[in-house]
Amino acid sequence: MEVIWSERAEQDLASIVEFIARDNVRAALEMDRILQNAAGGLAVFPRKGKPGRVPGTRELVAHEHYILVYRLTDEVVYIVAALHSSMRRP
């Protein structure tokens, strides 16, 4: 199964990495690796995440502080957002 990041999700990821890099570049690169690997794992196990708060989405806790929100089709895992776990959302 193919994994595609939306433009918003790519921006979310970049913001996360930039924020962490302000204090620790090595930790920022590690978080990027963790989130990218979690998304890549959805290619093999697309239903690994739980049903999302928004109908039609699923949510994967990729790290204790970060959640990947995604949608599924028969052939694609579409990452729609990368969120900090403390963010308020629907």
C-alpha positions, 0 to 999 in steps of 0.5 A: 500500500502506498503512503502519501503525505498531504501538504498540510501533514508535510507542513505539520512535520516540518513545524514539529522538526523545526520546533524541536531543533531550536533546542536539540537538532539531534532530537529533531532528526530522531523525531522526524525518523520516528514519525516517518517510520510510523507512517511507513509502517502503515503501508504494511498495517494500514489499520494499526491506528484507531478510528479517528475523532473525525469520521472517515479518519484513523489516528496512530500514536506515532510517539507519546507526544505525536499523532498521525491522522490518516485516511484509507482507500483500497490502495493508499494511506493518506496522512492528513495531519501530524499533531501534538497529542496535547492539541485540541481537535474535533 
